[in-house]
Each structure stands twice: as C-alpha cells, then as structure tokens.
Amino acid sequence: MPALRGKPEEDASAYNFIETSNIAATMSCAGAIHRSGLRDCPNNNDKPQHTFPHLGLEYALINRTYRPVVTIHDEREAARHARGFIAIIDDDEAIREAVKTLLDLEGYATETYASVMHYVDFLQRNEPCFPGPRCILLDVKMPEQTGLELQNRLNALSDKTPLVFMSGGSGAQEAVQALKNGAIDFLIKPFEEEALLAAISEALQKSLNQQAHLKADKDYSSRLASLSERESQIARMVSRGMLNRDIAESLGIAVRTVKLHRMHMMRKLGVSNVIELARIIDKMG
C-alpha cells in the first residue's frame, strides 16, 4: 500500500500545495500557457450543461470515441495525450490552476473541473478525445459530491481509470478507504512537486497497462469471431485436452477432417500450441 505523505493541516484553507515561492511562478506560467494556445478548450468550470441527458454515465464510459488529428494544433494536443491525460478535480481554483500549470509544463494534457458534477457532465457529453493513458487527480472534500463518492461511483460502473487523491484536511480513515478501493496514492497538502509527479507517473503507467490488456482482449475476441462454428467447437475441445480421435468420434467426423479444422483454427487464432489456445479460450470464456 502506498505510504501517506506528510501530515494533514489543521486549517485546510491555509495550505499551498507546493512551496509559496513556487506558487507565484507557477501561477504566472498559467497565464502564459493560456495565451500561447495550449489551453484552447471549453471552460469546464462553468455550470454543468447536460447536452445529452438521455445518455447515462455508464453508456459514456463504455462508448468513448477518439478524435482524429487534423491540424497542427491537433498534433500537439495528441502528443500530450499520448504522454498522458490528467483530469484535475478540485473546488479550489488556485489549486486547480497551479497543478494544471505544473503538469502542462511536464508535457501532459490536462483539464480542470470545479466539482465532481462538472467532471461527470464532461463524461456524459462523450466528446471525442485523443488516445492515450489517463488518470484522475482529485480532492476529497468538495461540495455536492466528494472525491470518495466519485470513486465509489466509478468502481460500481467498473471504470478502471486510476485515481490519485489529494487532501488538506482528511483523516486516516478516508485515506485508508481511498487506497483500499484502488487509489494509486493519497497525497496530503502541502506536498512536493516530486511526490505529485511520481504518483501521476505511476497512475498513467497503470492506465497504459490496462489499455494494452483491453486491446489484447479485443484482438482475441475478434480472432475467435473469425472461426467457423466447427472450428470453434474443435478449439474448445482441444483446449480441454481432447485428442483428435476423441474429437472425431464426438463430432462424428473423420480424424483427417479434425486435423484440417484444427490447423485452420490455430492459424486464425495465431497460436502455436495447446497452452496458448487454452489461455485464450479461458480468458474469453
């Protein structure tokens, strides 16, 4: 379990997330980044607009669409998303902008949201996005819904987007709950830049691994779908350890026919032995 970093402040309103000397520089960079065009996007902190109220959050999470690269600006943004996209959710505007600026300077793609509902509204709109690993950096205590409530909601929908929590006034019980429910880390404000960047890096690596596994599953599913009904039957029998003659007797066909179907089936699935075949069949159910 990731270790807690630092100690909670008694007055949560009196913190800065990094040293005060760095905050001024960070905040001044925020304006420069905005003017340079790197933050050419809608304001996600306005009142939520439920553009498609008939689309639920579960639908949006399952049916994410990807945005094509058309312009030079798209190329720059796509490169940032390929490095990693971080959704920053915090009701404190100064914290949101300071964290955003730090992560922008590290080459990541970022968006900020003033509340959990703003982020949920963004998901429900199901706007096309560039591909790449993603994670959520969020505060614990926020109006309307807390960060822990969002975590529970996403877990209930089987959304595996890695979460990194940050808080200035939470107790050990909330930290334990967040980590137990799968959070990558629980950072205590104020925290060092290095601690934040390390947690983000770990979260994005986990997201990258998840996407690779999902892609492999889709590939296996596509390969299985390419099999004929007879090849599919034989694939499952072979994966259970049945011999060619036993399969032939069970299906009422010649051993030679079994061998022919088996050869075609193994070629379509891209496997070279029974162990690999059994792994795919077992994984895809």
C-alpha positions in Angstrom: 0.0 0.0 0.0 1.4 3.4 -0.9 2.5 5.4 2.1 0.9 8.5 3.2 3.0 11.6 2.5 3.2 14.5 5.0 0.7 15.4 7.7 -2.8 16.9 7.4 -3.0 20.6 8.2 -5.4 21.6 10.9 -6.6 24.6 8.9 -7.3 23.3 5.4 -7.8 26.8 4.0 -4.2 27.9 4.9 -2.3 25.5 2.7 -0.4 25.8 -0.5 0.3 22.6 -2.5 3.9 23.4 -3.1 6.3 26.0 -1.6 4.9 29.6 -1.7 7.9 30.7 -3.7 7.0 28.3 -6.4 3.3 29.2 -6.4 3.8 32.7 -7.8 6.0 31.4 -10.6 3.6 28.5 -11.3 0.5 30.8 -11.5 2.3 33.3 -13.8 3.1 30.4 -16.1 -0.6 29.6 -16.2 -1.4 32.8 -17.9 1.5 32.3 -20.4 0.2 28.8 -21.2 -3.3 30.1 -21.7 -2.1 32.9 -24.0 0.1 30.5 -26.0 -2.9 28.5 -27.0 -2.0 25.3 -25.2 -5.3 25.6 -23.3 -7.6 26.0 -26.2 -10.6 24.3 -24.8 -14.1 25.0 -23.3 -14.3 26.2 -19.7 -15.2 23.1 -17.7 -15.8 25.0 -14.6 -19.0 26.8 -15.7 -22.4 25.5 -14.7 -22.7 21.9 -16.0 -24.6 21.6 -19.3 -26.3 18.2 -19.7 -26.1 18.2 -23.5 -27.3 14.6 -23.8 -29.5 13.9 -20.7 -30.6 10.6 -22.2 -27.1 9.2 -22.2 -26.0 7.8 -18.9 -22.6 7.8 -17.4 -22.2 4.1 -17.9 -23.0 4.5 -21.6 -20.4 7.3 -22.0 -17.7 5.2 -20.2 -18.3 2.2 -22.5 -18.6 4.2 -25.7 -15.7 6.6 -25.6 -14.8 7.9 -29.1 -11.5 9.1 -30.4 -10.7 12.4 -32.1 -8.8 12.4 -35.4 -5.7 14.5 -35.9 -6.5 17.2 -38.4 -4.5 20.4 -37.6 -1.0 21.2 -36.3 -2.7 22.1 -33.0 -4.3 18.7 -33.0 -0.9 17.1 -33.5 0.5 19.0 -30.5 -2.5 18.0 -28.3 -2.4 14.4 -29.5 1.2 14.2 -28.5 0.3 15.5 -25.0 -2.5 12.9 -24.7 -0.1 10.2 -25.8 2.1 11.1 -22.8 -0.9 11.2 -20.5 -4.2 13.0 -19.8 -4.9 14.1 -16.2 -8.4 15.3 -15.1 -7.9 17.7 -12.2 -10.9 17.9 -9.9 -10.8 20.4 -7.0 -13.1 23.2 -5.8 -10.2 25.5 -5.1 -9.4 27.4 -8.3 -5.9 28.3 -7.2 -5.0 24.7 -6.6 -6.6 23.6 -9.9 -4.7 26.2 -11.9 -1.3 25.7 -10.1 -1.5 21.9 -10.5 -2.6 22.2 -14.1 0.3 24.5 -14.9 2.9 22.2 -13.4 1.5 19.2 -15.3 1.3 21.2 -18.6 5.0 22.1 -18.2 5.7 18.4 -17.9 4.2 17.8 -21.3 0.9 16.2 -20.1 -2.6 17.0 -21.4 -4.9 18.3 -18.6 -8.4 19.6 -18.0 -9.7 21.1 -14.7 -13.1 20.7 -13.1 -14.5 22.6 -10.2 -16.6 19.7 -8.9 -17.4 16.0 -9.3 -20.6 17.0 -11.2 -18.6 19.1 -13.7 -16.4 16.0 -14.4 -19.4 13.7 -14.7 -21.1 16.2 -17.0 -17.9 16.1 -19.2 -18.0 12.3 -19.3 -21.7 12.2 -20.2 -21.2 14.6 -23.1 -18.9 11.8 -24.5 -16.8 14.3 -26.5 -14.2 12.7 -28.8 -10.7 12.6 -27.3 -7.2 11.8 -28.4 -6.0 8.3 -27.4 -3.5 7.7 -24.5 -3.2 6.8 -20.9 -5.4 8.8 -18.4 -5.9 9.3 -14.7 -7.9 11.5 -12.3 -6.3 13.8 -9.7 -8.9 14.8 -7.3 -9.6 16.4 -3.9 -11.5 14.5 -1.2 -13.8 17.1 0.3 -15.8 19.0 -2.2 -19.4 20.4 -2.3 -22.3 18.3 -3.7 -20.2 15.1 -4.1 -16.9 14.1 -2.5 -13.9 12.5 -4.3 -14.6 9.3 -2.4 -18.2 9.2 -3.7 -16.9 9.6 -7.3 -14.5 6.7 -6.7 -17.4 4.5 -5.5 -19.5 5.5 -8.5 -16.7 4.7 -11.0 -16.0 1.4 -9.3 -19.7 0.5 -9.4 -19.5 1.0 -13.2 -16.3 -1.0 -13.5 -14.4 2.1 -14.7 -10.7 1.4 -14.1 -9.3 4.9 -14.6 -6.5 5.3 -12.0 -7.2 7.8 -9.2 -4.7 9.9 -7.2 -6.3 11.7 -4.2 -5.1 15.0 -2.7 -6.4 16.5 0.5 -5.5 19.1 3.2 -8.0 18.1 5.9 -8.7 14.4 5.6 -8.2 11.8 8.3 -6.5 8.4 8.2 -9.9 6.7 7.7 -10.6 8.5 4.5 -7.1 7.7 3.2 -7.4 4.1 4.1 -10.8 3.9 2.3 -9.4 5.5 -0.8 -6.4 3.2 -1.0 -8.5 0.1 -0.2 -10.8 1.0 -3.1 -7.9 1.1 -5.5 -6.5 4.6 -5.4 -2.9 4.9 -6.6 -1.9 7.3 -3.9 -3.3 9.7 -1.3 -1.3 13.0 -1.1 -1.5 15.3 1.9 -1.4 19.0 1.1 1.0 20.6 1.1 3.0 18.1 -0.9 6.2 18.3 -3.0 6.2 18.5 -6.8 8.2 15.3 -6.9 5.6 13.4 -4.9 2.8 14.5 -7.2 4.7 13.7 -10.4 5.7 10.3 -9.1 2.1 9.5 -8.3 0.9 10.7 -11.7 3.6 8.7 -13.5 2.5 5.5 -11.6 -1.2 6.2 -12.4 -0.5 6.7 -16.1 1.6 3.6 -16.3 -1.2 1.6 -14.8 -3.6 3.1 -17.3 -1.3 2.2 -20.1 -1.1 -1.4 -18.9 -4.9 -1.5 -18.7 -5.3 -0.2 -22.2 -2.8 -2.8 -23.5 -4.7 -5.6 -21.9 -8.0 -4.3 -23.2 -6.6 -4.1 -26.7 -5.3 -7.7 -26.4 -8.7 -8.9 -25.2 -10.5 -7.2 -28.2 -7.9 -8.8 -30.5 -8.6 -12.2 -29.1 -12.3 -11.7 -29.3 -12.0 -10.7 -33.0 -9.9 -13.7 -33.7 -12.4 -16.1 -32.0 -15.3 -14.4 -34.0 -13.4 -15.3 -37.2 -13.7 -19.0 -36.5 -16.4 -21.1 -38.2 -18.8 -23.0 -36.0 -17.0 -26.2 -36.4 -13.6 -24.6 -35.8 -15.0 -23.0 -32.6 -16.2 -26.4 -31.4 -12.9 -28.0 -32.1 -11.0 -25.1 -30.4 -12.9 -25.6 -27.2 -12.4 -29.4 -27.3 -8.7 -29.1 -28.0 -8.3 -26.6 -25.1 -9.8 -29.1 -22.8 -7.1 -31.6 -23.7 -9.1 -33.9 -26.0 -7.2 -35.9 -28.6 -8.0 -35.7 -32.4 -9.5 -39.2 -32.4 -11.8 -38.4 -29.4 -12.9 -35.2 -31.1 -13.6 -37.0 -34.3 -15.7 -39.6 -32.5 -17.6 -37.0 -30.5 -18.5 -35.0 -33.6 -19.0 -37.9 -36.0 -16.4 -36.8 -38.5 -13.1 -38.2 -39.7 -9.8 -37.7 -37.8 -8.4 -36.2 -41.0 -11.2 -33.6 -41.0 -10.5 -32.7 -37.4 -6.8 -32.2 -38.2 -7.7 -29.9 -41.1 -10.1 -27.8 -39.0 -7.6 -27.7 -36.2 -4.9 -26.4 -38.5 -7.1 -23.6 -39.8 -8.3 -22.8 -36.3 -4.8 -22.5 -34.8 -3.7 -20.3 -37.8 -6.6 -17.9 -37.4 -6.0 -17.6 -33.6 -2.3 -17.0 -34.1 -1.4 -19.7 -31.6 1.2 -22.5 -31.9 0.3 -24.9 -29.1 -2.5 -26.1 -26.8 -1.3 -24.0 -23.9 -1.7 -20.7 -25.8 -5.0 -21.9 -27.1 -6.3 -22.8 -23.7 -5.2 -19.4 -22.3 -7.2 -17.5 -25.0 -10.3 -19.7 -24.6 -10.2 -19.4 -20.8 -9.7 -15.6 -21.0 -12.6 -15.1 -23.3 -14.9 -17.5 -21.5 
